[in-house]
Amino acid sequence: MKTRYAFFVVSILAVVLLASCATQGDSTATEIESTRQVMPVIDPITIRIGHVTTDNPQHQTQYGMLAFADRVRELSGGLMQVRIYPDAALGSSVDMAHMLLEGTLHMADLENATMTNFTQETMWIDLPYIIQSYEHAEAVFDARSSVSRWIRPIFAEDGFRILGLYHTGFRHMMNNVRPINHPSDMDDLTMRVMPSEVMVETLRAFGSYALAAPFADVPNLIRSGNINGHEQPLTNVVQFADVQPYLSMTGHFYNPRKFVFSEVLWQQLTPAQQLVIVEATEYAIGRMNAHHHRNSAILMQEIIAAGMRVNEISPANMAAFVEAGATVWPLFLESIGSGNAARGSVIIDMILSYIP
């Protein structure tokens, strides 16, 4: 706890001392900057990386994994290879997080909800409406921001090397009962959320029943009638068009995904191997973010073409969602502040200070 408090104090001081101007995913690169001038001999290795989404190369996650693998091979002259395990081939996100801790998997693409089971301080990312725009997200998750300089060492202490984060978009409500325009429209719905205490409490605050379950379970939950709906970014919406015809643009969570490396295996890499992985991550994340922004309009066209009924939320009704979501924030200040609610409140203010 003392170590985490020290990281927090340093981060607060960094608000004054540091400019937030780097791109996402470059903090680890600065740690080994001196190796950039002359690339040492690279030892051969095969990096195993898993994720839970489709193996469709046009899907953002697999698209990024392939870009990462290509870049690793290019930078290492073929001495470093990447083996990708998509579509939950290695198990759920939680399963893969345990594999990272055990040192049986090098790397995984993980959502924040999974990480809250291991690093409670990161619960703030799941808070509803705390991230208010892509510009706000990029400022907060900038590797040199005071927020990143506070949270990334905590992840490392818990066994996870965060290499970078990328946009997957804001999350919206979809269901098979009715359009959701106001929190009152959710009163008798059962909604699946990711396994995150914050997300469960948020859906309850909106008025629905909340069922936490892995993404791979969603189709069966829909077919069995155990849920009426769930919430997803646009990248995961159209595949459910036949069974979840209503899409409501609530934008309640901004939930980036992370390139996460096993800390124990990271320490076993040579500096040259680390540098290749960091630079390949930066390259892949840049391509994934560009892919996301480029395809957002196309995704909405596909959703509408699939017959889904899409509704925007009026300003007055959005205010009702934001007000309901705000009741969740105080519940997690103690966790965010490493056991100190007052410190958690200061951290929230630090995050909000990056709103453009």
C-alpha positions as CSV (number, residue, x, y, z in Angstrom):
1,M,0.0,0.0,0.0
2,K,2.9,2.4,0.8
3,T,4.3,1.7,-2.7
4,R,1.0,2.5,-4.3
5,Y,0.7,5.7,-2.3
6,A,4.1,6.8,-3.4
7,F,3.2,6.3,-7.1
8,F,0.1,8.4,-6.5
9,V,2.0,11.3,-4.9
10,V,4.5,11.2,-7.8
11,S,1.7,11.3,-10.3
12,I,0.0,14.3,-8.7
13,L,3.3,16.2,-8.9
14,A,3.6,15.1,-12.5
15,V,0.5,17.1,-13.4
16,V,2.6,20.3,-12.9
17,L,5.9,19.0,-14.2
18,L,4.9,16.9,-17.3
19,A,3.2,17.8,-20.6
20,S,0.8,15.2,-21.9
21,C,1.8,15.0,-25.5
22,A,2.8,11.4,-26.4
23,T,0.8,8.9,-28.3
24,Q,-0.8,5.9,-26.6
25,G,1.4,2.9,-26.0
26,D,4.8,4.5,-25.7
27,S,5.6,4.5,-22.0
28,T,7.6,1.3,-22.0
29,A,9.5,2.5,-25.1
30,T,10.9,5.4,-23.1
31,E,12.3,3.0,-20.5
32,I,14.6,1.5,-23.2
33,E,15.1,4.5,-25.4
34,S,18.9,4.2,-25.2
35,T,18.7,1.0,-27.2
36,R,17.1,2.7,-30.2
37,Q,20.5,4.0,-31.5
38,V,22.0,0.5,-32.2
39,M,19.8,-2.5,-32.4
40,P,21.6,-5.4,-30.6
41,V,21.5,-9.0,-31.7
42,I,18.0,-10.4,-31.3
43,D,17.4,-13.8,-29.8
44,P,14.7,-16.0,-31.4
45,I,11.4,-16.3,-29.6
46,T,7.7,-17.0,-30.4
47,I,5.3,-14.7,-28.6
48,R,2.0,-16.3,-27.8
49,I,-0.9,-13.8,-27.7
50,G,-4.6,-14.5,-27.1
51,H,-7.9,-12.6,-27.5
52,V,-11.6,-13.4,-27.2
53,T,-13.0,-11.8,-30.4
54,T,-13.4,-13.2,-33.9
55,D,-10.6,-14.4,-36.2
56,N,-12.1,-12.2,-39.0
57,P,-9.1,-10.2,-40.2
58,Q,-11.4,-7.2,-40.8
59,H,-12.5,-7.0,-37.1
60,Q,-10.5,-4.4,-35.3
61,T,-8.9,-6.7,-32.8
62,Q,-7.7,-9.4,-35.2
63,Y,-6.7,-6.7,-37.6
64,G,-4.4,-5.2,-34.9
65,M,-3.0,-8.6,-33.9
66,L,-2.0,-9.4,-37.5
67,A,-0.4,-5.9,-37.8
68,F,1.5,-6.6,-34.6
69,A,2.7,-9.9,-35.7
70,D,3.8,-8.6,-39.1
71,R,5.7,-5.7,-37.5
72,V,7.4,-8.0,-35.0
73,R,8.7,-10.2,-37.8
74,E,9.8,-7.2,-39.8
75,L,11.7,-5.5,-37.0
76,S,13.4,-8.7,-35.9
77,G,14.3,-9.9,-39.3
78,G,12.1,-13.0,-38.8
79,L,13.9,-14.1,-35.6
80,M,10.8,-13.2,-33.5
81,Q,7.5,-14.8,-34.4
82,V,3.9,-14.3,-33.1
83,R,1.3,-17.0,-32.7
84,I,-2.2,-15.6,-32.3
85,Y,-5.0,-17.4,-30.5
86,P,-8.3,-15.7,-31.4
87,D,-12.0,-16.4,-30.6
88,A,-11.3,-17.4,-26.9
89,A,-9.2,-20.4,-28.0
90,L,-7.3,-20.1,-24.7
91,G,-10.4,-19.4,-22.6
92,S,-12.1,-16.3,-21.3
93,S,-10.3,-13.0,-20.7
94,V,-10.0,-13.9,-17.0
95,D,-8.5,-17.2,-17.9
96,M,-5.9,-15.5,-20.0
97,A,-5.1,-12.9,-17.3
98,H,-4.4,-15.8,-14.9
99,M,-2.1,-17.3,-17.6
100,L,-0.2,-14.0,-17.8
101,L,0.3,-14.1,-14.1
102,E,1.4,-17.7,-14.2
103,G,3.8,-17.0,-17.0
104,T,2.2,-19.5,-19.3
105,L,1.1,-16.9,-21.9
106,H,3.1,-14.0,-23.1
107,M,0.5,-11.4,-24.1
108,A,-3.3,-10.9,-24.3
109,D,-5.7,-8.3,-25.6
110,L,-7.9,-7.6,-22.5
111,E,-10.7,-5.3,-21.6
112,N,-10.6,-3.2,-18.5
113,A,-13.4,-5.1,-16.8
114,T,-11.2,-8.2,-16.6
115,M,-8.3,-6.1,-15.1
116,T,-10.5,-4.8,-12.3
117,N,-10.5,-8.4,-10.8
118,F,-6.8,-8.1,-10.3
119,T,-6.0,-4.3,-10.0
120,Q,-8.9,-2.6,-8.2
121,E,-7.5,0.9,-8.8
122,T,-8.4,0.6,-12.5
123,M,-12.1,0.5,-11.6
124,W,-12.3,4.1,-12.5
125,I,-12.1,3.3,-16.3
126,D,-15.4,1.4,-16.0
127,L,-17.3,4.3,-14.3
128,P,-20.2,5.6,-16.5
129,Y,-19.6,8.8,-18.4
130,I,-16.2,9.5,-16.8
131,I,-14.6,9.6,-20.2
132,Q,-16.5,12.2,-22.3
133,S,-14.9,12.2,-25.7
134,Y,-12.1,10.5,-27.7
135,E,-10.0,13.6,-27.1
136,H,-10.5,13.2,-23.4
137,A,-9.6,9.5,-23.6
138,E,-6.4,10.2,-25.6
139,A,-5.3,12.8,-23.1
140,V,-5.9,10.6,-20.1
141,F,-4.4,7.5,-21.6
142,D,-1.4,9.3,-23.0
143,A,1.6,7.3,-21.7
144,R,3.1,10.5,-20.2
145,S,-0.1,11.7,-18.5
146,S,-0.1,11.8,-14.7
147,V,-2.9,9.2,-14.8
148,S,-0.8,6.7,-16.8
149,R,2.3,7.4,-14.6
150,W,0.1,6.6,-11.6
151,I,-1.7,3.5,-12.8
152,R,0.8,1.6,-15.0
153,P,3.3,0.9,-12.2
154,I,0.4,-0.5,-10.1
155,F,-0.4,-2.9,-13.0
156,A,3.3,-3.9,-13.1
157,E,3.3,-4.5,-9.4
158,D,0.2,-6.8,-9.8
159,G,2.0,-8.7,-12.6
160,F,0.8,-7.0,-15.8
161,R,2.9,-4.9,-18.2
162,I,0.6,-2.5,-20.0
163,L,2.1,-1.9,-23.4
164,G,-0.7,0.3,-24.8
165,L,-4.4,1.0,-25.1
166,Y,-6.6,1.4,-28.1
167,H,-10.1,2.7,-28.9
168,T,-13.0,0.3,-29.3
169,G,-15.6,3.1,-29.0
170,F,-18.3,4.0,-26.6
171,R,-20.7,1.3,-25.5
172,H,-24.5,1.3,-26.2
173,M,-27.6,-0.6,-25.2
174,M,-29.1,-3.3,-27.4
175,N,-32.1,-5.5,-26.6
176,N,-35.1,-7.5,-28.0
177,V,-37.9,-5.8,-26.1
178,R,-38.1,-2.0,-26.8
179,P,-36.1,1.1,-27.6
180,I,-34.3,2.6,-24.6
181,N,-34.7,6.3,-24.4
182,H,-34.7,6.9,-20.7
183,P,-33.5,4.9,-17.6
184,S,-37.1,4.1,-16.9
185,D,-37.2,2.0,-20.1
186,M,-34.8,-0.4,-18.5
187,D,-36.9,-1.2,-15.4
188,D,-37.9,-4.8,-16.3
189,L,-35.0,-5.7,-18.5
190,T,-32.2,-8.2,-17.7
191,M,-28.9,-7.0,-19.3
192,R,-25.6,-8.8,-19.7
193,V,-22.5,-6.8,-18.8
194,M,-18.8,-7.7,-18.6
195,P,-17.6,-9.2,-15.3
196,S,-17.1,-5.8,-13.6
197,E,-18.5,-4.7,-10.3
198,V,-18.7,-1.2,-11.6
199,M,-20.6,-2.2,-14.7
200,V,-23.1,-4.3,-12.7
201,E,-23.8,-1.5,-10.3
202,T,-24.2,0.9,-13.2
203,L,-26.8,-1.2,-15.0
204,R,-28.6,-1.5,-11.7
205,A,-28.5,2.3,-11.2
206,F,-30.1,2.6,-14.7
207,G,-32.9,0.4,-13.4
208,S,-32.3,-3.0,-15.0
209,Y,-31.2,-6.4,-13.7
210,A,-27.6,-7.0,-14.5
211,L,-26.0,-10.3,-15.3
212,A,-22.2,-10.4,-15.5
213,A,-20.9,-13.0,-18.1
214,P,-18.1,-13.5,-20.6
215,F,-18.7,-12.3,-24.1
216,A,-18.6,-15.9,-25.4
217,D,-21.7,-16.7,-23.4
218,V,-23.9,-14.0,-24.9
219,P,-25.4,-16.0,-27.8
220,N,-26.5,-18.8,-25.5
221,L,-27.8,-16.3,-22.9
222,I,-30.0,-14.7,-25.6
223,R,-31.2,-18.0,-27.1
224,S,-32.1,-19.3,-23.6
225,G,-34.0,-16.1,-22.7
226,N,-31.8,-15.5,-19.7
227,I,-31.1,-11.9,-20.9
228,N,-33.2,-9.4,-22.8
229,G,-30.1,-7.5,-24.0
230,H,-26.6,-6.4,-23.5
231,E,-24.3,-3.4,-24.2
232,Q,-21.6,-3.3,-26.8
233,P,-19.4,-1.0,-28.8
234,L,-20.5,-0.7,-32.5
235,T,-17.8,-3.2,-33.6
236,N,-19.8,-6.0,-31.9
237,V,-23.4,-5.0,-32.7
238,V,-24.3,-6.1,-36.2
239,Q,-23.7,-9.8,-35.4
240,F,-26.6,-9.7,-33.1
241,A,-29.0,-7.9,-35.4
242,D,-31.3,-10.9,-35.9
243,V,-31.9,-11.4,-32.2
244,Q,-31.4,-7.9,-30.7
245,P,-33.2,-5.5,-33.0
246,Y,-33.1,-2.4,-30.8
247,L,-29.9,-0.3,-30.5
248,S,-30.0,2.7,-28.2
249,M,-27.0,5.1,-28.4
250,T,-26.5,5.7,-24.7
251,G,-22.6,5.9,-24.8
252,H,-22.5,5.0,-21.1
253,F,-19.1,3.4,-21.0
254,Y,-15.9,4.2,-22.8
255,N,-13.9,1.0,-22.4
256,P,-10.6,0.7,-24.2
257,R,-8.8,-2.5,-24.7
258,K,-5.2,-3.1,-23.6
259,F,-2.2,-4.9,-25.0
260,V,-1.1,-6.7,-21.8
261,F,2.2,-8.6,-21.4
262,S,3.0,-11.0,-18.5
263,E,5.4,-9.0,-16.2
264,V,7.2,-12.2,-15.2
265,L,7.9,-13.1,-18.8
266,W,8.7,-9.5,-19.7
267,Q,11.6,-9.5,-17.3
268,Q,13.0,-12.6,-19.0
269,L,13.2,-10.8,-22.4
270,T,16.3,-9.1,-23.6
271,P,16.2,-5.3,-24.1
272,A,16.3,-5.9,-27.9
273,Q,13.3,-8.2,-27.7
274,Q,11.4,-5.7,-25.5
275,L,12.1,-2.9,-27.9
276,V,10.7,-4.9,-30.9
277,I,7.6,-5.7,-28.9
278,V,7.1,-2.1,-27.8
279,E,7.6,-0.6,-31.3
280,A,5.3,-3.3,-32.8
281,T,2.7,-2.4,-30.3
282,E,2.9,1.3,-31.1
283,Y,2.6,0.5,-34.8
284,A,-0.4,-1.9,-34.3
285,I,-2.3,0.5,-32.0
286,G,-1.9,3.3,-34.5
287,R,-3.4,1.2,-37.2
288,M,-6.2,-0.1,-34.9
289,N,-7.2,3.4,-33.9
290,A,-7.2,4.6,-37.5
291,H,-9.2,1.5,-38.4
292,H,-11.7,2.3,-35.7
293,H,-12.3,5.9,-36.7
294,R,-12.4,5.0,-40.4
295,N,-15.0,2.3,-39.9
296,S,-17.3,3.8,-37.4
297,A,-19.6,5.4,-40.1
298,I,-19.5,2.1,-42.1
299,L,-20.5,0.1,-39.1
300,M,-23.5,2.2,-38.5
301,Q,-24.5,1.8,-42.1
302,E,-24.2,-2.0,-41.8
303,I,-26.3,-1.9,-38.6
304,I,-29.1,0.0,-40.2
305,A,-28.9,-2.2,-43.4
306,A,-29.3,-5.2,-41.1
307,G,-32.7,-3.9,-40.0
308,M,-31.8,-2.7,-36.5
309,R,-33.9,0.1,-35.1
310,V,-31.4,2.8,-33.9
311,N,-32.4,5.6,-31.6
312,E,-30.4,8.6,-30.3
313,I,-30.9,9.8,-26.8
314,S,-32.3,13.3,-26.3
315,P,-30.2,15.8,-24.2
316,A,-32.8,15.7,-21.4
317,N,-32.9,11.9,-21.3
318,M,-29.1,11.7,-21.5
319,A,-28.9,13.9,-18.5
320,A,-31.1,11.4,-16.7
321,F,-28.6,8.6,-17.6
322,V,-25.7,10.7,-16.5
323,E,-27.4,11.5,-13.2
324,A,-28.2,7.9,-12.5
325,G,-24.6,6.9,-13.4
326,A,-23.1,9.5,-11.0
327,T,-24.6,7.6,-8.1
328,V,-22.2,4.7,-8.8
329,W,-19.0,6.8,-8.6
330,P,-18.8,7.1,-4.8
331,L,-19.2,3.3,-4.3
332,F,-15.7,2.7,-5.8
333,L,-13.6,5.7,-4.5
334,E,-12.0,3.6,-1.8
335,S,-10.9,0.9,-4.3
336,I,-9.7,3.5,-6.8
337,G,-7.7,5.2,-4.1
338,S,-5.9,1.9,-2.9
339,G,-8.1,1.8,0.2
340,N,-8.5,5.5,0.7
341,A,-11.7,7.1,-0.6
342,A,-10.3,10.7,-0.2
343,R,-7.4,9.7,-2.4
344,G,-9.8,8.1,-4.9
345,S,-11.7,11.4,-5.1
346,V,-8.5,13.3,-5.9
347,I,-7.7,10.7,-8.6
348,I,-11.1,11.2,-10.2
349,D,-10.5,15.0,-10.2
350,M,-7.1,14.3,-11.9
351,I,-8.9,12.3,-14.6
352,L,-11.6,15.0,-15.1
353,S,-8.9,17.7,-15.4
354,Y,-8.0,16.3,-18.8
355,I,-11.4,17.1,-20.4
356,P,-10.5,19.4,-23.3
